[in-house]
Amino acid sequence: MCVGLPARVVKVKDGTALVDASGAKREVSAALIDELDPGDYVMVHAGVAIAKITADDEEETDALLDDLL
């Protein structure tokens, strides 16, 4: 099973985004997403931002992951 994690974009530079996933900050590839700005939310899988999501999507995903753990 593959799991993507929601994260908030902190900074974008040269095809790389610094994201904050529940307090854990890391750099991921942003090459798959055309327009990405700080404050946007993305789904991250294997070090790649794979899709832009809404803040509501992020909250729902976090709640589901909390229930599973």
CHARMM internal coordinates of N, CA and C (Angstrom, degrees):
IC EDIT
DIST 1 N 1 CA 1.4413
DIST 1 CA 1 C 1.5245
ANGL 1 N 1 CA 1 C 108.32
DIST 1 C 2 N 1.3160
ANGL 1 CA 1 C 2 N 116.38
DIHE 1 N 1 CA 1 C 2 N 136.45
DIST 2 N 2 CA 1.4627
ANGL 1 C 2 N 2 CA 122.62
DIHE 1 CA 1 C 2 N 2 CA 177.31
DIST 2 CA 2 C 1.5197
ANGL 2 N 2 CA 2 C 108.85
DIHE 1 C 2 N 2 CA 2 C -102.88
DIST 2 C 3 N 1.3141
ANGL 2 CA 2 C 3 N 115.59
DIHE 2 N 2 CA 2 C 3 N 138.96
DIST 3 N 3 CA 1.4576
ANGL 2 C 3 N 3 CA 120.02
DIHE 2 CA 2 C 3 N 3 CA -179.28
DIST 3 CA 3 C 1.5167
ANGL 3 N 3 CA 3 C 109.00
DIHE 2 C 3 N 3 CA 3 C -125.76
DIST 3 C 4 N 1.3195
ANGL 3 CA 3 C 4 N 115.69
DIHE 3 N 3 CA 3 C 4 N 128.62
DIST 4 N 4 CA 1.4569
ANGL 3 C 4 N 4 CA 121.05
DIHE 3 CA 3 C 4 N 4 CA 172.83
DIST 4 CA 4 C 1.5141
ANGL 4 N 4 CA 4 C 107.72
DIHE 3 C 4 N 4 CA 4 C -99.39
DIST 4 C 5 N 1.3106
ANGL 4 CA 4 C 5 N 116.48
DIHE 4 N 4 CA 4 C 5 N 145.75
DIST 5 N 5 CA 1.4583
ANGL 4 C 5 N 5 CA 120.87
DIHE 4 CA 4 C 5 N 5 CA 179.59
DIST 5 CA 5 C 1.5230
ANGL 5 N 5 CA 5 C 110.36
DIHE 4 C 5 N 5 CA 5 C -113.65
DIST 5 C 6 N 1.3244
ANGL 5 CA 5 C 6 N 117.73
DIHE 5 N 5 CA 5 C 6 N 137.90
DIST 6 N 6 CA 1.4615
ANGL 5 C 6 N 6 CA 119.92
DIHE 5 CA 5 C 6 N 6 CA 177.69
DIST 6 CA 6 C 1.5254
ANGL 6 N 6 CA 6 C 110.46
DIHE 5 C 6 N 6 CA 6 C -76.67
DIST 6 C 7 N 1.3219
ANGL 6 CA 6 C 7 N 115.87
DIHE 6 N 6 CA 6 C 7 N 147.12
DIST 7 N 7 CA 1.4619
ANGL 6 C 7 N 7 CA 120.37
DIHE 6 CA 6 C 7 N 7 CA 179.42
DIST 7 CA 7 C 1.5234
ANGL 7 N 7 CA 7 C 109.42
DIHE 6 C 7 N 7 CA 7 C -152.81
DIST 7 C 8 N 1.3415
ANGL 7 CA 7 C 8 N 115.38
DIHE 7 N 7 CA 7 C 8 N 151.71
DIST 8 N 8 CA 1.4650
ANGL 7 C 8 N 8 CA 121.83
DIHE 7 CA 7 C 8 N 8 CA 176.56
DIST 8 CA 8 C 1.5183
ANGL 8 N 8 CA 8 C 108.25
DIHE 7 C 8 N 8 CA 8 C -97.28
DIST 8 C 9 N 1.3217
ANGL 8 CA 8 C 9 N 116.03
DIHE 8 N 8 CA 8 C 9 N 134.45
DIST 9 N 9 CA 1.4618
ANGL 8 C 9 N 9 CA 121.55
DIHE 8 CA 8 C 9 N 9 CA -179.98
DIST 9 CA 9 C 1.5243
ANGL 9 N 9 CA 9 C 109.36
DIHE 8 C 9 N 9 CA 9 C -76.28
DIST 9 C 10 N 1.3263
ANGL 9 CA 9 C 10 N 115.79
DIHE 9 N 9 CA 9 C 10 N 127.75
DIST 10 N 10 CA 1.4606
ANGL 9 C 10 N 10 CA 121.88
DIHE 9 CA 9 C 10 N 10 CA 179.01
DIST 10 CA 10 C 1.5201
ANGL 10 N 10 CA 10 C 110.10
DIHE 9 C 10 N 10 CA 10 C -97.85
DIST 10 C 11 N 1.3384
ANGL 10 CA 10 C 11 N 116.16
DIHE 10 N 10 CA 10 C 11 N -43.51
DIST 11 N 11 CA 1.4712
ANGL 10 C 11 N 11 CA 121.16
DIHE 10 CA 10 C 11 N 11 CA -176.91
DIST 11 CA 11 C 1.5248
ANGL 11 N 11 CA 11 C 108.76
DIHE 10 C 11 N 11 CA 11 C -151.93
DIST 11 C 12 N 1.3291
ANGL 11 CA 11 C 12 N 116.10
DIHE 11 N 11 CA 11 C 12 N 147.38
DIST 12 N 12 CA 1.4624
ANGL 11 C 12 N 12 CA 121.69
DIHE 11 CA 11 C 12 N 12 CA 176.63
DIST 12 CA 12 C 1.5182
ANGL 12 N 12 CA 12 C 108.57
DIHE 11 C 12 N 12 CA 12 C -127.63
DIST 12 C 13 N 1.3512
ANGL 12 CA 12 C 13 N 116.38
DIHE 12 N 12 CA 12 C 13 N 131.77
DIST 13 N 13 CA 1.4603
ANGL 12 C 13 N 13 CA 120.30
DIHE 12 CA 12 C 13 N 13 CA 178.93
DIST 13 CA 13 C 1.5221
ANGL 13 N 13 CA 13 C 109.47
DIHE 12 C 13 N 13 CA 13 C -156.35
DIST 13 C 14 N 1.3230
ANGL 13 CA 13 C 14 N 116.50
DIHE 13 N 13 CA 13 C 14 N 125.42
DIST 14 N 14 CA 1.4619
ANGL 13 C 14 N 14 CA 123.09
DIHE 13 CA 13 C 14 N 14 CA 172.90
DIST 14 CA 14 C 1.5314
ANGL 14 N 14 CA 14 C 113.67
DIHE 13 C 14 N 14 CA 14 C 51.88
DIST 14 C 15 N 1.3294
ANGL 14 CA 14 C 15 N 117.48
DIHE 14 N 14 CA 14 C 15 N 47.43
DIST 15 N 15 CA 1.4584
ANGL 14 C 15 N 15 CA 120.86
DIHE 14 CA 14 C 15 N 15 CA 176.36
DIST 15 CA 15 C 1.5148
ANGL 15 N 15 CA 15 C 114.74
DIHE 14 C 15 N 15 CA 15 C 77.47
DIST 15 C 16 N 1.3331
ANGL 15 CA 15 C 16 N 116.23
DIHE 15 N 15 CA 15 C 16 N 9.25
DIST 16 N 16 CA 1.4614
ANGL 15 C 16 N 16 CA 121.15
DIHE 15 CA 15 C 16 N 16 CA 178.37
DIST 16 CA 16 C 1.5185
ANGL 16 N 16 CA 16 C 108.36
DIHE 15 C 16 N 16 CA 16 C -125.00
DIST 16 C 17 N 1.3226
ANGL 16 CA 16 C 17 N 115.98
DIHE 16 N 16 CA 16 C 17 N 141.92
DIST 17 N 17 CA 1.4598
ANGL 16 C 17 N 17 CA 120.35
DIHE 16 CA 16 C 17 N 17 CA 177.94
DIST 17 CA 17 C 1.5198
ANGL 17 N 17 CA 17 C 109.55
DIHE 16 C 17 N 17 CA 17 C -121.52
DIST 17 C 18 N 1.3246
ANGL 17 CA 17 C 18 N 115.76
DIHE 17 N 17 CA 17 C 18 N 137.34
DIST 18 N 18 CA 1.4515
ANGL 17 C 18 N 18 CA 121.46
DIHE 17 CA 17 C 18 N 18 CA 169.46
DIST 18 CA 18 C 1.5203
ANGL 18 N 18 CA 18 C 105.40
DIHE 17 C 18 N 18 CA 18 C -89.82
DIST 18 C 19 N 1.3362
ANGL 18 CA 18 C 19 N 117.16
DIHE 18 N 18 CA 18 C 19 N 121.92
DIST 19 N 19 CA 1.4610
ANGL 18 C 19 N 19 CA 121.03
DIHE 18 CA 18 C 19 N 19 CA -177.24
DIST 19 CA 19 C 1.5194
ANGL 19 N 19 CA 19 C 110.33
DIHE 18 C 19 N 19 CA 19 C -120.57
DIST 19 C 20 N 1.3248
ANGL 19 CA 19 C 20 N 114.43
DIHE 19 N 19 CA 19 C 20 N 155.60
DIST 20 N 20 CA 1.4565
ANGL 19 C 20 N 20 CA 122.63
DIHE 19 CA 19 C 20 N 20 CA 177.54
DIST 20 CA 20 C 1.5212
ANGL 20 N 20 CA 20 C 107.24
DIHE 19 C 20 N 20 CA 20 C -117.36
DIST 20 C 21 N 1.3255
ANGL 20 CA 20 C 21 N 116.49
DIHE 20 N 20 CA 20 C 21 N 112.22
DIST 21 N 21 CA 1.4627
ANGL 20 C 21 N 21 CA 122.14
DIHE 20 CA 20 C 21 N 21 CA 178.61
DIST 21 CA 21 C 1.5258
ANGL 21 N 21 CA 21 C 107.83
DIHE 20 C 21 N 21 CA 21 C -110.45
DIST 21 C 22 N 1.3085
ANGL 21 CA 21 C 22 N 116.59
DIHE 21 N 21 CA 21 C 22 N 96.34
DIST 22 N 22 CA 1.4724
ANGL 21 C 22 N 22 CA 122.31
DIHE 21 CA 21 C 22 N 22 CA -179.68
DIST 22 CA 22 C 1.5249
ANGL 22 N 22 CA 22 C 112.56
DIHE 21 C 22 N 22 CA 22 C 54.24
DIST 22 C 23 N 1.3172
ANGL 22 CA 22 C 23 N 116.64
DIHE 22 N 22 CA 22 C 23 N 40.50
DIST 23 N 23 CA 1.4585
ANGL 22 C 23 N 23 CA 121.82
DIHE 22 CA 22 C 23 N 23 CA 177.53
DIST 23 CA 23 C 1.5222
ANGL 23 N 23 CA 23 C 114.76
DIHE 22 C 23 N 23 CA 23 C 96.34
DIST 23 C 24 N 1.3157
ANGL 23 CA 23 C 24 N 117.63
DIHE 23 N 23 CA 23 C 24 N -15.82
DIST 24 N 24 CA 1.4694
ANGL 23 C 24 N 24 CA 121.18
DIHE 23 CA 23 C 24 N 24 CA 178.02
DIST 24 CA 24 C 1.5243
ANGL 24 N 24 CA 24 C 108.19
DIHE 23 C 24 N 24 CA 24 C -92.32
DIST 24 C 25 N 1.3235
ANGL 24 CA 24 C 25 N 116.49
DIHE 24 N 24 CA 24 C 25 N 118.11
DIST 25 N 25 CA 1.4673
ANGL 24 C 25 N 25 CA 120.65
DIHE 24 CA 24 C 25 N 25 CA -178.92
DIST 25 CA 25 C 1.5193
ANGL 25 N 25 CA 25 C 109.79
DIHE 24 C 25 N 25 CA 25 C -99.96
DIST 25 C 26 N 1.3431
ANGL 25 CA 25 C 26 N 115.34
DIHE 25 N 25 CA 25 C 26 N 137.10
DIST 26 N 26 CA 1.4588
ANGL 25 C 26 N 26 CA 120.31
DIHE 25 CA 25 C 26 N 26 CA 176.80
DIST 26 CA 26 C 1.5141
ANGL 26 N 26 CA 26 C 109.88
DIHE 25 C 26 N 26 CA 26 C -155.59
DIST 26 C 27 N 1.3261
ANGL 26 CA 26 C 27 N 115.20
DIHE 26 N 26 CA 26 C 27 N 158.84
DIST 27 N 27 CA 1.4581
ANGL 26 C 27 N 27 CA 120.26
DIHE 26 CA 26 C 27 N 27 CA 177.11
DIST 27 CA 27 C 1.5199
ANGL 27 N 27 CA 27 C 109.16
DIHE 26 C 27 N 27 CA 27 C -91.57
DIST 27 C 28 N 1.3446
ANGL 27 CA 27 C 28 N 114.85
DIHE 27 N 27 CA 27 C 28 N 137.85
DIST 28 N 28 CA 1.4620
ANGL 27 C 28 N 28 CA 121.18
DIHE 27 CA 27 C 28 N 28 CA 178.13
DIST 28 CA 28 C 1.5198
ANGL 28 N 28 CA 28 C 109.09
DIHE 27 C 28 N 28 CA 28 C -133.82
DIST 28 C 29 N 1.3036
ANGL 28 CA 28 C 29 N 116.26
DIHE 28 N 28 CA 28 C 29 N 159.78
DIST 29 N 29 CA 1.4572
ANGL 28 C 29 N 29 CA 120.68
DIHE 28 CA 28 C 29 N 29 CA 175.10
DIST 29 CA 29 C 1.5298
ANGL 29 N 29 CA 29 C 109.13
DIHE 28 C 29 N 29 CA 29 C -71.92
DIST 29 C 30 N 1.3160
ANGL 29 CA 29 C 30 N 116.36
DIHE 29 N 29 CA 29 C 30 N 135.80
DIST 30 N 30 CA 1.4621
ANGL 29 C 30 N 30 CA 122.18
DIHE 29 CA 29 C 30 N 30 CA 176.88
DIST 30 CA 30 C 1.5260
ANGL 30 N 30 CA 30 C 110.60
DIHE 29 C 30 N 30 CA 30 C -113.84
DIST 30 C 31 N 1.3194
ANGL 30 CA 30 C 31 N 116.87
DIHE 30 N 30 CA 30 C 31 N 17.19
DIST 31 N 31 CA 1.4641
ANGL 30 C 31 N 31 CA 122.31
DIHE 30 CA 30 C 31 N 31 CA -174.26
DIST 31 CA 31 C 1.5326
ANGL 31 N 31 CA 31 C 113.84
DIHE 30 C 31 N 31 CA 31 C -64.33
DIST 31 C 32 N 1.3240
ANGL 31 CA 31 C 32 N 118.68
DIHE 31 N 31 CA 31 C 32 N -24.38
DIST 32 N 32 CA 1.4681
ANGL 31 C 32 N 32 CA 120.93
DIHE 31 CA 31 C 32 N 32 CA -177.16
DIST 32 CA 32 C 1.5238
ANGL 32 N 32 CA 32 C 113.59
DIHE 31 C 32 N 32 CA 32 C -84.94
DIST 32 C 33 N 1.3200
ANGL 32 CA 32 C 33 N 117.22
DIHE 32 N 32 CA 32 C 33 N -8.87
DIST 33 N 33 CA 1.4694
ANGL 32 C 33 N 33 CA 120.72
DIHE 32 CA 32 C 33 N 33 CA -176.07
DIST 33 CA 33 C 1.5206
ANGL 33 N 33 CA 33 C 109.54
DIHE 32 C 33 N 33 CA 33 C -116.35
DIST 33 C 34 N 1.3333
ANGL 33 CA 33 C 34 N 115.70
DIHE 33 N 33 CA 33 C 34 N 121.84
DIST 34 N 34 CA 1.4649
ANGL 33 C 34 N 34 CA 121.00
DIHE 33 CA 33 C 34 N 34 CA -175.20
DIST 34 CA 34 C 1.5222
ANGL 34 N 34 CA 34 C 113.77
DIHE 33 C 34 N 34 CA 34 C -65.30
DIST 34 C 35 N 1.3158
ANGL 34 CA 34 C 35 N 117.23
DIHE 34 N 34 CA 34 C 35 N -56.52
DIST 35 N 35 CA 1.4608
ANGL 34 C 35 N 35 CA 120.85
DIHE 34 CA 34 C 35 N 35 CA -176.43
DIST 35 CA 35 C 1.5199
ANGL 35 N 35 CA 35 C 109.11
DIHE 34 C 35 N 35 CA 35 C -114.57
DIST 35 C 36 N 1.3063
ANGL 35 CA 35 C 36 N 115.54
DIHE 35 N 35 CA 35 C 36 N 111.61
DIST 36 N 36 CA 1.4572
ANGL 35 C 36 N 36 CA 121.14
DIHE 35 CA 35 C 36 N 36 CA -178.53
DIST 36 CA 36 C 1.5177
ANGL 36 N 36 CA 36 C 108.70
DIHE 35 C 36 N 36 CA 36 C -134.92
DIST 36 C 37 N 1.3283
ANGL 36 CA 36 C 37 N 116.15
DIHE 36 N 36 CA 36 C 37 N 128.66
DIST 37 N 37 CA 1.4610
ANGL 36 C 37 N 37 CA 121.90
DIHE 36 CA 36 C 37 N 37 CA -177.39
DIST 37 CA 37 C 1.5222
ANGL 37 N 37 CA 37 C 110.31
DIHE 36 C 37 N 37 CA 37 C -128.83
DIST 37 C 38 N 1.3329
ANGL 37 CA 37 C 38 N 117.34
DIHE 37 N 37 CA 37 C 38 N 155.04
DIST 38 N 38 CA 1.4613
ANGL 37 C 38 N 38 CA 119.84
DIHE 37 CA 37 C 38 N 38 CA 174.02
DIST 38 CA 38 C 1.5280
ANGL 38 N 38 CA 38 C 109.71
DIHE 37 C 38 N 38 CA 38 C -54.89
DIST 38 C 39 N 1.3326
ANGL 38 CA 38 C 39 N 115.48
DIHE 38 N 38 CA 38 C 39 N 137.95
DIST 39 N 39 CA 1.4586
ANGL 38 C 39 N 39 CA 120.96
DIHE 38 CA 38 C 39 N 39 CA -177.66
DIST 39 CA 39 C 1.5161
ANGL 39 N 39 CA 39 C 113.04
DIHE 38 C 39 N 39 CA 39 C 98.69
DIST 39 C 40 N 1.3369
ANGL 39 CA 39 C 40 N 117.41
DIHE 39 N 39 CA 39 C 40 N -20.25
DIST 40 N 40 CA 1.4639
ANGL 39 C 40 N 40 CA 120.68
DIHE 39 CA 39 C 40 N 40 CA 176.07
DIST 40 CA 40 C 1.5235
ANGL 40 N 40 CA 40 C 109.43
DIHE 39 C 40 N 40 CA 40 C -69.15
DIST 40 C 41 N 1.3239
ANGL 40 CA 40 C 41 N 115.83
DIHE 40 N 40 CA 40 C 41 N 158.30
DIST 41 N 41 CA 1.4561
ANGL 40 C 41 N 41 CA 121.51
DIHE 40 CA 40 C 41 N 41 CA 174.46
DIST 41 CA 41 C 1.5168
ANGL 41 N 41 CA 41 C 108.85
DIHE 40 C 41 N 41 CA 41 C -111.05
DIST 41 C 42 N 1.3320
ANGL 41 CA 41 C 42 N 115.65
DIHE 41 N 41 CA 41 C 42 N 142.45
DIST 42 N 42 CA 1.4643
ANGL 41 C 42 N 42 CA 121.32
DIHE 41 CA 41 C 42 N 42 CA -179.86
DIST 42 CA 42 C 1.5228
ANGL 42 N 42 CA 42 C 109.63
DIHE 41 C 42 N 42 CA 42 C -135.28
DIST 42 C 43 N 1.3227
ANGL 42 CA 42 C 43 N 114.96
DIHE 42 N 42 CA 42 C 43 N 159.23
DIST 43 N 43 CA 1.4553
ANGL 42 C 43 N 43 CA 122.25
DIHE 42 CA 42 C 43 N 43 CA 170.88
DIST 43 CA 43 C 1.5229
ANGL 43 N 43 CA 43 C 105.75
DIHE 42 C 43 N 43 CA 43 C -98.29
DIST 43 C 44 N 1.3301
ANGL 43 CA 43 C 44 N 117.19
DIHE 43 N 43 CA 43 C 44 N 128.15
DIST 44 N 44 CA 1.4604
ANGL 43 C 44 N 44 CA 122.48
DIHE 43 CA 43 C 44 N 44 CA -176.21
DIST 44 CA 44 C 1.5228
ANGL 44 N 44 CA 44 C 109.61
DIHE 43 C 44 N 44 CA 44 C -113.62
DIST 44 C 45 N 1.3189
ANGL 44 CA 44 C 45 N 115.77
DIHE 44 N 44 CA 44 C 45 N 131.40
DIST 45 N 45 CA 1.4657
ANGL 44 C 45 N 45 CA 121.69
DIHE 44 CA 44 C 45 N 45 CA 175.59
DIST 45 CA 45 C 1.5210
ANGL 45 N 45 CA 45 C 108.78
DIHE 44 C 45 N 45 CA 45 C -138.04
DIST 45 C 46 N 1.3112
ANGL 45 CA 45 C 46 N 116.56
DIHE 45 N 45 CA 45 C 46 N 127.67
DIST 46 N 46 CA 1.4729
ANGL 45 C 46 N 46 CA 122.86
DIHE 45 CA 45 C 46 N 46 CA 176.19
DIST 46 CA 46 C 1.5267
ANGL 46 N 46 CA 46 C 112.31
DIHE 45 C 46 N 46 CA 46 C 53.20
DIST 46 C 47 N 1.3351
ANGL 46 CA 46 C 47 N 116.88
DIHE 46 N 46 CA 46 C 47 N 40.90
DIST 47 N 47 CA 1.4509
ANGL 46 C 47 N 47 CA 121.07
DIHE 46 CA 46 C 47 N 47 CA 176.18
DIST 47 CA 47 C 1.5126
ANGL 47 N 47 CA 47 C 115.38
DIHE 46 C 47 N 47 CA 47 C 77.95
DIST 47 C 48 N 1.3499
ANGL 47 CA 47 C 48 N 116.25
DIHE 47 N 47 CA 47 C 48 N 15.26
DIST 48 N 48 CA 1.4671
ANGL 47 C 48 N 48 CA 120.98
DIHE 47 CA 47 C 48 N 48 CA -178.94
DIST 48 CA 48 C 1.5270
ANGL 48 N 48 CA 48 C 109.00
DIHE 47 C 48 N 48 CA 48 C -130.00
DIST 48 C 49 N 1.3286
ANGL 48 CA 48 C 49 N 116.65
DIHE 48 N 48 CA 48 C 49 N 131.01
DIST 49 N 49 CA 1.4641
ANGL 48 C 49 N 49 CA 120.92
DIHE 48 CA 48 C 49 N 49 CA 171.41
DIST 49 CA 49 C 1.5273
ANGL 49 N 49 CA 49 C 106.40
DIHE 48 C 49 N 49 CA 49 C -74.00
DIST 49 C 50 N 1.3379
ANGL 49 CA 49 C 50 N 116.24
DIHE 49 N 49 CA 49 C 50 N 112.86
DIST 50 N 50 CA 1.4703
ANGL 49 C 50 N 50 CA 119.44
DIHE 49 CA 49 C 50 N 50 CA -172.61
DIST 50 CA 50 C 1.5201
ANGL 50 N 50 CA 50 C 113.82
DIHE 49 C 50 N 50 CA 50 C -99.28
DIST 50 C 51 N 1.3408
ANGL 50 CA 50 C 51 N 117.55
DIHE 50 N 50 CA 50 C 51 N -18.20
DIST 51 N 51 CA 1.4639
ANGL 50 C 51 N 51 CA 119.68
DIHE 50 CA 50 C 51 N 51 CA -179.86
DIST 51 CA 51 C 1.5161
ANGL 51 N 51 CA 51 C 109.80
DIHE 50 C 51 N 51 CA 51 C -162.54
DIST 51 C 52 N 1.3195
ANGL 51 CA 51 C 52 N 115.46
DIHE 51 N 51 CA 51 C 52 N 148.33
DIST 52 N 52 CA 1.4541
ANGL 51 C 52 N 52 CA 121.75
DIHE 51 CA 51 C 52 N 52 CA 172.14
DIST 52 CA 52 C 1.5230
ANGL 52 N 52 CA 52 C 107.36
DIHE 51 C 52 N 52 CA 52 C -83.04
DIST 52 C 53 N 1.3280
ANGL 52 CA 52 C 53 N 117.93
DIHE 52 N 52 CA 52 C 53 N 137.57
DIST 53 N 53 CA 1.4548
ANGL 52 C 53 N 53 CA 122.08
DIHE 52 CA 52 C 53 N 53 CA 178.38
DIST 53 CA 53 C 1.5264
ANGL 53 N 53 CA 53 C 108.64
DIHE 52 C 53 N 53 CA 53 C -130.11
DIST 53 C 54 N 1.3293
ANGL 53 CA 53 C 54 N 115.99
DIHE 53 N 53 CA 53 C 54 N 171.39
DIST 54 N 54 CA 1.4681
ANGL 53 C 54 N 54 CA 119.98
DIHE 53 CA 53 C 54 N 54 CA 178.47
DIST 54 CA 54 C 1.5257
ANGL 54 N 54 CA 54 C 109.59
DIHE 53 C 54 N 54 CA 54 C -91.81
DIST 54 C 55 N 1.3083
ANGL 54 CA 54 C 55 N 116.54
DIHE 54 N 54 CA 54 C 55 N 166.73
DIST 55 N 55 CA 1.4645
ANGL 54 C 55 N 55 CA 121.30
DIHE 54 CA 54 C 55 N 55 CA 176.13
DIST 55 CA 55 C 1.5223
ANGL 55 N 55 CA 55 C 110.17
DIHE 54 C 55 N 55 CA 55 C -61.66
DIST 55 C 56 N 1.3406
ANGL 55 CA 55 C 56 N 117.35
DIHE 55 N 55 CA 55 C 56 N -35.77
DIST 56 N 56 CA 1.4687
ANGL 55 C 56 N 56 CA 120.99
DIHE 55 CA 55 C 56 N 56 CA 177.58
DIST 56 CA 56 C 1.5268
ANGL 56 N 56 CA 56 C 110.77
DIHE 55 C 56 N 56 CA 56 C -64.38
DIST 56 C 57 N 1.3378
ANGL 56 CA 56 C 57 N 116.90
DIHE 56 N 56 CA 56 C 57 N -40.83
DIST 57 N 57 CA 1.4698
ANGL 56 C 57 N 57 CA 120.57
DIHE 56 CA 56 C 57 N 57 CA 176.96
DIST 57 CA 57 C 1.5192
ANGL 57 N 57 CA 57 C 110.41
DIHE 56 C 57 N 57 CA 57 C -60.61
DIST 57 C 58 N 1.3281
ANGL 57 CA 57 C 58 N 115.84
DIHE 57 N 57 CA 57 C 58 N -41.09
DIST 58 N 58 CA 1.4608
ANGL 57 C 58 N 58 CA 121.02
DIHE 57 CA 57 C 58 N 58 CA -178.66
DIST 58 CA 58 C 1.5256
ANGL 58 N 58 CA 58 C 110.35
DIHE 57 C 58 N 58 CA 58 C -63.82
DIST 58 C 59 N 1.3289
ANGL 58 CA 58 C 59 N 117.57
DIHE 58 N 58 CA 58 C 59 N -44.95
DIST 59 N 59 CA 1.4607
ANGL 58 C 59 N 59 CA 121.61
DIHE 58 CA 58 C 59 N 59 CA -179.91
DIST 59 CA 59 C 1.5214
ANGL 59 N 59 CA 59 C 111.08
DIHE 58 C 59 N 59 CA 59 C -64.43
DIST 59 C 60 N 1.3274
ANGL 59 CA 59 C 60 N 117.02
DIHE 59 N 59 CA 59 C 60 N -41.88
DIST 60 N 60 CA 1.4572
ANGL 59 C 60 N 60 CA 121.17
DIHE 59 CA 59 C 60 N 60 CA 179.58
DIST 60 CA 60 C 1.5282
ANGL 60 N 60 CA 60 C 111.37
DIHE 59 C 60 N 60 CA 60 C -64.50
DIST 60 C 61 N 1.3256
ANGL 60 CA 60 C 61 N 116.80
DIHE 60 N 60 CA 60 C 61 N -42.58
DIST 61 N 61 CA 1.4621
ANGL 60 C 61 N 61 CA 120.82
DIHE 60 CA 60 C 61 N 61 CA 179.25
DIST 61 CA 61 C 1.5166
ANGL 61 N 61 CA 61 C 110.82
DIHE 60 C 61 N 61 CA 61 C -65.17
DIST 61 C 62 N 1.3250
ANGL 61 CA 61 C 62 N 117.54
DIHE 61 N 61 CA 61 C 62 N -42.78
DIST 62 N 62 CA 1.4658
ANGL 61 C 62 N 62 CA 120.86
DIHE 61 CA 61 C 62 N 62 CA 177.54
DIST 62 CA 62 C 1.5295
ANGL 62 N 62 CA 62 C 110.80
DIHE 61 C 62 N 62 CA 62 C -60.03
DIST 62 C 63 N 1.3295
ANGL 62 CA 62 C 63 N 117.14
DIHE 62 N 62 CA 62 C 63 N -42.36
DIST 63 N 63 CA 1.4627
ANGL 62 C 63 N 63 CA 120.67
DIHE 62 CA 62 C 63 N 63 CA 179.93
DIST 63 CA 63 C 1.5238
ANGL 63 N 63 CA 63 C 111.10
DIHE 62 C 63 N 63 CA 63 C -64.21
DIST 63 C 64 N 1.3358
ANGL 63 CA 63 C 64 N 116.67
DIHE 63 N 63 CA 63 C 64 N -41.99
DIST 64 N 64 CA 1.4669
ANGL 63 C 64 N 64 CA 120.47
DIHE 63 CA 63 C 64 N 64 CA 178.19
DIST 64 CA 64 C 1.5192
ANGL 64 N 64 CA 64 C 111.15
DIHE 63 C 64 N 64 CA 64 C -63.05
DIST 64 C 65 N 1.3332
ANGL 64 CA 64 C 65 N 117.09
DIHE 64 N 64 CA 64 C 65 N -43.35
DIST 65 N 65 CA 1.4656
ANGL 64 C 65 N 65 CA 120.28
DIHE 64 CA 64 C 65 N 65 CA 179.34
DIST 65 CA 65 C 1.5272
ANGL 65 N 65 CA 65 C 110.87
DIHE 64 C 65 N 65 CA 65 C -64.90
DIST 65 C 66 N 1.3317
ANGL 65 CA 65 C 66 N 117.62
DIHE 65 N 65 CA 65 C 66 N -38.08
DIST 66 N 66 CA 1.4653
ANGL 65 C 66 N 66 CA 120.69
DIHE 65 CA 65 C 66 N 66 CA 176.95
DIST 66 CA 66 C 1.5161
ANGL 66 N 66 CA 66 C 110.66
DIHE 65 C 66 N 66 CA 66 C -62.02
DIST 66 C 67 N 1.3286
ANGL 66 CA 66 C 67 N 116.92
DIHE 66 N 66 CA 66 C 67 N -40.89
DIST 67 N 67 CA 1.4794
ANGL 66 C 67 N 67 CA 120.89
DIHE 66 CA 66 C 67 N 67 CA 178.92
DIST 67 CA 67 C 1.5236
ANGL 67 N 67 CA 67 C 111.39
DIHE 66 C 67 N 67 CA 67 C -64.10
DIST 67 C 68 N 1.3269
ANGL 67 CA 67 C 68 N 116.64
DIHE 67 N 67 CA 67 C 68 N -37.83
DIST 68 N 68 CA 1.4623
ANGL 67 C 68 N 68 CA 120.46
DIHE 67 CA 67 C 68 N 68 CA -179.05
DIST 68 CA 68 C 1.5228
ANGL 68 N 68 CA 68 C 112.24
DIHE 67 C 68 N 68 CA 68 C -70.18
DIST 68 C 69 N 1.3195
ANGL 68 CA 68 C 69 N 116.56
DIHE 68 N 68 CA 68 C 69 N -32.34
DIST 69 N 69 CA 1.4571
ANGL 68 C 69 N 69 CA 120.41
DIHE 68 CA 68 C 69 N 69 CA -177.89
DIST 69 CA 69 C 1.4987
ANGL 69 N 69 CA 69 C 109.22
DIHE 68 C 69 N 69 CA 69 C -91.08
END
COOR INIT
IC SEED 1 N 1 CA 1 C
IC BUILD
